[in-house]
């Protein structure tokens, strides 16, 4: 008798575990203990409990990244950028995820009704990545006659979302004049969010940054939180009427809700010109007839200002793609979009991405060599022969032999976009890695 109908399977059958729509376990340390699914469901499903819930401060730290750009002369410049990362307590994260789930369906219905389903690309379950979105935009340009393209970037997007506008958009989506009390509690926790710096916190509590979970189920006891964390003034509140933390499970959806009226109005304007509008988070792309470029730019600037946001002029691009008599298309200058370049004929990965990869690869190889030398030093003291460099991890991180790295991403982009130009960009990277490994 087969057991498959009762949920069992033999060793050759892969059991597909259905992902919970909003609950997931989180393994990090925070001010509270991890919470089970049943207890969480009993809390989030009770508006009265959410209304009274006391949210813990977020824990934040800065992730340092190196941004490499190319100036007008083609010279690469290196700039260190600190990106703030914040994460909520266990139960708080579940609450945010649950309310994101509550808002997701009405938002999807609203954009479908407003005919902007194909305009909003980021933070939705569309089964696509930036590779497919860029490919689709470049195809749209290629299929058009001579066309103008305007790329616009919003400055400090999440950091500048106005609280009053967000609250009204949130209420509008729910069909209310004001937010219900439980939704308001969630809104208030985000807009008046409090944060504690992770490095200061770990230092004050004696938590190891290398192994913070050692002998700990939570960062500290409630008593230590009151006496050490709150007592020493480590908690910092947002004093501004704008800005929400970027790292919570609901922040991304709220940014789309915030932009709903803008997306609808701008799409109507662009559609009247026979053009196309796409927005990926704070990156907007307009593909329109050349004669409407200035008018669309003006309309965008006016409506962005109404949202109390601003456009980053350094990242605004205007390009003209011209179709010739032989059906070929050329651009007055390549268009940058979602990490790719398009000149009308070929698609490339931006050179800055290769510069970042090269820098990380060289740093990784140097670290691997230091580890080898330290290990061999101990072996030599014991009169044991030295061992060669462990290459497996380097290959996994920095070559096509790995499963998830920049090289594999590049080949996936080349395959998806059918770009021989990207493949040509990727070919030298294996030799560069081997050369770096062989250096003394």
C-alpha positions in Angstrom: 0.0 0.0 0.0 1.3 3.4 -1.0 1.8 6.0 1.8 2.1 8.9 -0.6 -1.6 10.0 -0.3 -1.1 10.3 3.5 1.8 12.7 3.1 4.6 10.2 3.2 7.1 9.6 0.3 9.9 7.3 -0.5 13.6 8.2 -0.6 13.4 9.3 -4.2 10.6 11.7 -3.7 11.4 15.3 -2.9 9.1 16.6 -0.3 8.1 20.2 -1.0 7.7 22.2 2.2 5.3 25.0 1.7 6.6 28.3 2.9 4.5 30.1 5.5 3.0 33.3 4.0 4.5 35.6 6.7 6.1 33.7 9.6 9.7 32.6 9.4 12.3 31.8 12.1 15.0 34.3 12.7 18.3 33.1 14.1 19.8 36.4 15.2 20.2 37.7 18.8 17.9 40.5 19.9 16.3 42.0 23.0 13.6 39.3 23.0 13.6 35.6 22.7 12.6 33.8 19.4 8.8 33.2 19.3 7.0 30.1 18.0 4.5 30.2 15.3 1.4 29.4 17.4 2.1 32.0 20.0 2.9 34.6 17.3 -0.3 33.9 15.4 -2.3 34.4 18.6 -0.7 37.8 19.1 -0.8 39.2 15.5 -4.4 38.1 14.9 -5.6 40.2 17.9 -5.8 43.9 17.0 -6.2 44.7 20.7 -2.9 43.0 21.5 -1.1 44.9 18.7 -2.6 48.2 19.8 -1.0 47.6 23.3 2.2 46.0 22.1 5.5 47.7 23.2 8.0 47.5 20.3 11.6 47.0 21.1 14.3 49.3 19.7 15.8 48.3 16.4 19.5 47.3 16.5 21.5 49.1 13.8 25.0 49.1 12.4 26.7 50.4 9.3 27.8 48.2 6.5 30.8 49.7 4.7 30.9 49.2 1.0 33.2 50.5 -1.7 31.5 52.2 -4.6 33.5 52.5 -7.8 32.3 54.9 -10.5 33.7 56.1 -13.8 34.0 59.9 -14.5 33.6 61.6 -17.8 37.2 60.9 -18.7 36.7 57.2 -18.1 38.8 57.2 -14.9 37.6 54.9 -12.1 37.1 56.6 -8.7 36.7 54.8 -5.4 34.3 56.0 -2.7 33.6 54.4 0.6 29.9 54.3 1.4 28.3 53.5 4.8 24.9 51.9 4.4 22.8 51.7 7.6 21.3 48.3 8.4 18.6 47.9 11.1 16.8 44.8 12.2 13.8 44.4 14.5 13.2 42.1 17.5 11.8 38.6 16.8 8.1 39.3 17.7 8.2 42.8 16.2 9.5 41.3 12.9 6.6 38.8 12.8 4.2 41.7 13.4 5.6 43.7 10.6 5.6 40.6 8.3 1.9 39.9 9.2 0.8 43.5 8.5 2.7 43.5 5.3 0.7 40.4 4.3 -2.5 42.2 5.3 -1.6 45.2 3.0 -0.2 43.2 0.1 -3.5 42.0 -1.4 -5.3 45.4 -1.3 -2.2 47.0 -2.8 -2.0 44.5 -5.6 -5.7 45.0 -6.3 -5.2 48.8 -6.3 -2.3 48.8 -8.8 -4.2 46.3 -11.0 -7.2 48.6 -11.1 -5.0 51.7 -11.7 -3.4 49.8 -14.7 0.1 50.2 -13.2 0.8 46.5 -12.6 3.6 46.5 -15.1 5.1 49.8 -13.9 6.0 48.9 -10.3 8.8 46.3 -10.4 10.5 46.1 -7.0 9.3 44.4 -3.8 6.7 42.3 -5.4 6.4 38.6 -6.1 6.8 38.8 -9.9 9.3 35.9 -10.3 11.8 38.2 -11.9 15.1 39.8 -10.9 16.9 43.0 -12.0 18.3 41.1 -14.9 14.9 40.3 -16.4 13.6 43.9 -15.6 16.6 45.4 -17.4 16.3 43.0 -20.3 12.6 43.9 -20.7 13.3 47.6 -20.7 16.1 47.3 -23.3 13.7 45.2 -25.5 11.1 47.9 -25.2 13.7 50.4 -26.5 14.9 48.1 -29.3 11.3 47.5 -30.5 10.5 51.2 -30.7 11.4 53.8 -33.4 13.7 56.6 -32.4 13.0 57.2 -28.8 14.0 59.2 -25.8 14.9 57.6 -22.5 15.0 59.4 -19.1 16.4 57.7 -16.0 15.7 59.4 -12.6 16.8 58.5 -9.1 15.3 59.7 -5.8 17.7 60.9 -3.2 17.7 59.1 0.2 14.4 57.3 -0.5 13.5 55.5 2.7 15.2 58.2 4.9 12.9 60.9 3.5 9.4 59.3 3.3 7.1 61.9 4.9 5.1 60.5 7.8 1.9 62.3 7.2 1.8 61.3 3.5 2.6 57.7 4.4 -0.1 57.6 7.1 -2.7 59.0 4.6 -1.7 56.6 1.8 -1.9 53.7 4.2 -5.4 54.7 5.4 -6.5 55.2 1.8 -5.4 51.7 0.9 -7.5 50.3 3.7 -10.5 52.5 2.7 -10.5 54.5 5.9 -10.2 58.2 6.7 -7.7 57.4 9.4 -5.7 54.3 10.4 -7.3 51.7 12.7 -5.7 51.6 16.1 -3.7 48.5 15.5 -2.4 49.7 12.1 -1.6 53.0 13.8 0.5 51.2 16.4 2.6 49.6 13.7 2.9 52.9 11.8 4.0 54.7 15.0 6.6 52.1 15.8 8.2 52.7 12.3 7.9 56.5 12.1 9.0 57.1 15.7 11.4 54.2 15.6 14.1 53.9 18.2 17.5 52.4 17.6 20.5 51.1 19.5 23.9 50.9 17.8 25.0 47.3 17.7 28.7 47.9 18.3 28.0 50.1 21.3 25.5 47.6 22.6 27.9 44.6 22.3 30.7 46.6 24.0 28.5 47.6 26.9 27.2 44.1 27.5 30.4 42.3 26.8 29.0 40.5 23.7 31.6 39.0 21.2 31.1 40.3 17.7 32.7 37.1 16.3 30.5 34.8 18.3 27.6 36.8 19.8 25.3 33.8 20.4 27.8 32.0 22.7 26.0 31.2 25.9 23.2 33.6 25.0 19.6 33.1 23.9 18.9 36.9 23.9 21.2 39.9 24.0 20.4 40.8 27.6 17.9 40.3 30.4 15.1 42.9 30.8 16.8 44.1 33.9 20.1 44.8 32.0 18.0 46.4 29.3 16.5 48.9 31.7 19.8 49.6 33.7 22.5 49.4 31.0 20.8 50.0 27.6 18.1 52.5 28.5 19.9 53.8 31.6 23.0 54.8 29.7 21.1 56.6 27.0 22.0 54.2 24.2 18.5 54.4 22.7 18.2 57.0 19.9 14.7 58.1 18.7 13.9 59.5 15.3 13.2 63.2 15.9 12.1 64.0 12.3 8.7 63.9 10.7 10.1 61.8 7.9 12.1 58.6 7.4 11.4 54.9 8.1 13.9 52.1 8.8 14.7 50.2 5.6 15.3 46.7 7.1 11.9 45.7 8.4 9.6 43.2 6.7 7.1 45.9 5.9 9.3 48.8 4.9 9.6 47.8 1.2 5.8 47.5 0.7 5.2 50.8 2.5 7.5 52.5 0.1 5.4 51.3 -2.8 2.2 52.4 -1.1 3.7 55.8 -0.5 4.4 56.1 -4.3 0.9 54.8 -5.4 -0.6 58.2 -6.5 2.7 59.2 -8.1 2.9 56.0 -10.1 -0.7 56.3 -11.3 -0.5 59.9 -12.3 2.9 59.6 -14.0 1.9 56.5 -15.9 -1.2 58.3 -17.3 1.0 61.2 -18.5 3.5 58.8 -20.1 0.9 56.6 -21.6 -0.7 59.6 -23.3 2.6 60.2 -25.2 2.7 56.5 -26.3 5.6 55.8 -23.9 6.4 53.5 -21.0 7.1 54.0 -17.3 9.0 51.6 -15.0 9.9 52.1 -11.3 12.3 49.9 -9.4 12.3 51.2 -5.8 13.8 54.7 -6.2 15.0 54.2 -9.8 12.6 55.4 -12.5 12.8 54.9 -16.2 10.8 56.6 -18.9 10.8 55.5 -22.5 9.0 58.2 -24.5 9.0 59.9 -27.9 11.9 62.4 -28.0 9.7 65.5 -28.2 8.1 64.7 -24.9 11.3 64.3 -22.8 11.4 67.8 -21.4 7.7 67.7 -20.5 7.9 64.4 -18.7 11.0 65.4 -16.8 9.1 68.6 -15.6 6.0 66.6 -14.6 8.1 64.1 -12.6 10.0 66.9 -10.8 6.7 68.6 -9.8 5.1 65.5 -8.4 8.3 64.3 -6.6 8.3 67.7 -4.9 4.7 67.2 -3.7 5.8 63.9 -2.1 8.4 66.0 -0.2 11.2 64.0 -1.9 14.0 65.2 -4.2 15.6 64.0 -7.3 19.3 63.2 -7.4 20.7 65.3 -10.3 23.9 63.3 -10.5 22.0 60.2 -11.4 19.6 61.7 -13.9 20.3 60.5 -17.4 18.7 61.6 -20.7 19.5 59.4 -23.7 18.3 59.4 -27.3 18.2 56.1 -29.3 18.0 56.5 -33.0 16.9 53.9 -35.5 18.7 54.0 -38.8 17.7 53.0 -42.3 19.3 49.6 -41.9 17.1 49.0 -38.8 20.1 49.3 -36.4 19.8 51.4 -33.3 22.4 53.6 -31.7 22.5 55.8 -28.6 24.0 59.2 -28.2 25.4 57.7 -25.0 25.0 54.3 -23.3 22.1 54.0 -20.9 22.7 52.8 -17.3 19.9 50.8 -15.8 19.8 48.4 -12.9 23.6 47.6 -13.1 23.7 47.3 -16.9 24.7 49.4 -19.9 22.8 49.4 -23.2 24.1 51.2 -26.3 21.3 50.2 -28.7 23.2 47.1 -30.0 25.0 45.5 -27.0 24.3 45.0 -23.3 27.2 45.1 -20.8 27.6 44.8 -17.1 28.9 48.1 -15.7 32.6 48.3 -15.5 32.4 49.4 -11.9 30.9 46.0 -11.0 34.1 44.3 -12.4 36.3 46.7 -10.5 34.5 45.8 -7.2 34.8 42.1 -8.0 38.5 42.4 -8.7 39.0 44.3 -5.4 37.2 41.7 -3.4 38.9 38.8 -5.2 42.4 40.2 -4.5 41.5 40.9 -0.8 40.1 37.3 -0.5 43.2 35.8 -2.0 45.5 37.8 0.3 43.5 36.7 3.3 43.7 33.1 2.2 47.5 33.3 1.8 47.8 34.9 5.3 45.7 32.0 6.7 47.9 29.5 4.9 51.1 31.1 6.2 49.9 31.2 9.7 48.8 27.5 9.6 52.1 26.5 8.0 54.0 28.4 10.6 52.6 26.2 13.3 53.3 23.1 11.2 57.0 24.1 10.7 57.4 24.5 14.4 56.4 20.9 14.7 58.8 19.8 11.9 55.8 19.1 9.7 55.7 19.9 6.0 53.7 22.9 4.9 50.4 22.6 3.0 49.4 24.5 -0.2 46.8 27.2 -0.4 43.3 26.0 -0.1 41.8 26.9 -3.5 38.4 25.4 -3.2 36.8 28.3 -1.3 38.5 30.8 -3.6 37.1 29.1 -6.6 33.6 29.0 -4.9 33.7 32.7 -4.3 35.5 34.1 -7.3 35.1 31.8 -10.3 32.5 30.1 -12.5 33.1 27.0 -10.4 31.0 28.5 -7.6 27.3 28.3 -7.3 26.4 31.9 -6.1 28.8 34.6 -6.9 29.4 37.5 -9.2 30.7 35.3 -12.1 27.6 33.1 -12.0 25.4 36.1 -11.9 27.2 37.5 -14.9 26.7 34.3 -16.9 23.1 34.2 -15.9 22.7 37.7 -17.2 24.5 36.9 -20.4 22.2 33.9 -21.0 19.0 35.8 -20.1 19.9 38.8 -22.2 21.6 36.7 -25.0 24.6 39.0 -24.6 27.9 37.9 -26.1 29.3 41.2 -24.9 28.8 40.2 -21.2 30.4 36.8 -21.9 33.4 38.6 -23.4 33.6 40.8 -20.2 33.7 37.7 -18.0 36.3 35.6 -19.9 39.5 37.2 -18.4 38.3 36.8 -14.8 39.4 33.2 -14.4 43.0 34.1 -15.6 43.0 37.1 -13.2 42.1 34.8 -10.3 44.8 32.3 -11.2 47.4 35.0 -11.6 46.6 36.5 -8.2 46.8 33.1 -6.6 50.2 32.4 -8.1 51.7 35.7 -6.9 54.4 35.3 -4.3 
